[in-house]
Amino acid sequence: MSRARRFGKIGPVTKLPALFAVLLLSAPLGIGQTHLVLPFFNQTDTEALDWVGESIAESLMDALAADGQLVVDRAGRDDVLRQLAIKRYSRLTRASVIKAAFSMDASVVISGRVERSGDTLRATATIVDVKRLTPGVEVTDISTLDNLSALQNRLAWQVLKRLNSAAVPEEDTYLLRAHMVTADALESYARGLVAPLPENRIAQFTKAARLDPNFTPPIFALGKLYFQRKQWAEASSWLARVPATAPTASDALFHLGLARFQLNDFEAAEKAFETVAKTVPLNEVFNNLGAAQSRRDRPDALSNFEKALEGDQADPVYHFNVGYALLKQGKYAVAAERFRAVLDRAPSDTEAIQLLGRCLKPPTTRQPVTAGAERLKTAYQEAAYLQLKALLKGVKKP
């Protein structure tokens, strides 16, 4: 997916707030819309099928993301639903649906229900344009549980067409390209999403990935789970399996780079961050690319640290890394300026104090700088970049 920027050079993309303010005023209605997909409520006669509503909602989120749409992430959505005391899988009133959308700044909300008649499942999605407060448009599909993947793909196509997606092909073409997943794999993945403990989630996601090795969502989920547990080798193994065509590919590569950095495989980390930087030019990506290059004593490390700093002058991490790279080059005076900038923003940073002292009293003979002081960024804000990109695409050149 191309990440080409318009309107000239905008630099690393944490310079977002001011740009948003201007672009939101000039963007046509509907550009850069954020979509909220709620878990479908279970209207069957058994709680054992709750996972079906979870699976359908997740498949719609994936389809929207693959289409380049902005989607409220699962964690943020679930936090807000808990705050609003909205019960999962229960039938929601229109007021509750719209309240949830407003709470998450979503422009479009998709909710739905799952019904059963004998061996047949019926899934119905309701699409509401929150900004216009439309009555809502319904799309529906039916199938057996064994063919749930086909139902999900057909429903996703209908939703995308109703949203007037210019990129979605005709139904036959879309369905031919869609990956078919066994019901067992879908169930394991859906149960893993709502499992209360990390061990349970790992077990369910591993089962789903074993049942369908080409089913990307549980593979990505396993990589992120192991990353959160700081099990770097396991995280690397799973994240490396996420295909470049997946909507989560850049996220997976960013965290793969971090995991390989922790494994001291700095060359592999550099390659991962370099690939992400080509498509998602975020400050944190340039910073981590510089850190991996610095560990390899690459001269271009300073340039990437400076790109990150250019994008966000308020972040002490970026000042620190530029100062550290300059110190390694023996440029004490300019390095001291960066460490002073760190202390202006974080006065108790003892490492910055020590390195500033070294800049002010440099050794008479060249001594090696303490290795491994580079600082990483672990938060990956791709959604902000995608929002800006969507706005830029919708604003006509004067």
Buried (B, 14 or more C-beta within 10 A) or exposed (E): EEBEBEEEEBBBBBBBEEBBEEBEEEBEEBBBBBBBBBBBBBBBEEEEBBBBBBBBBBBBBBBBBBBBBBBBEBEEBBEBBEEEEBEBBEEBEEEBBBBBBEBBEBBBBBBBBBBBEEEEBBBBBBBBBBEEEEEBBEBBBBBEBEBBBBBBBBBBBBBBBBBEBEEBEEEEEBBEEBEEBBBEBBBBBBBBBBBEEEEEBBBBBBBBBEBBEEBBBBBBBBBBBBBEEEEBEBBBBBBBBBEEEBBBBBBBBBBBBBBBBBBEBBEBBBBBBBBBBEBBBBBBBBBBBBBBBBBEEBEEBBBBBBBBBBBBEEBBBBBBBBBBBBBBBEBBEEBBBBBBBBBEBBEEBEBBEEBBEBBEEBEEEEEEBEEEBBBBBEEBBBBBBBBBBBBBEBBEEE
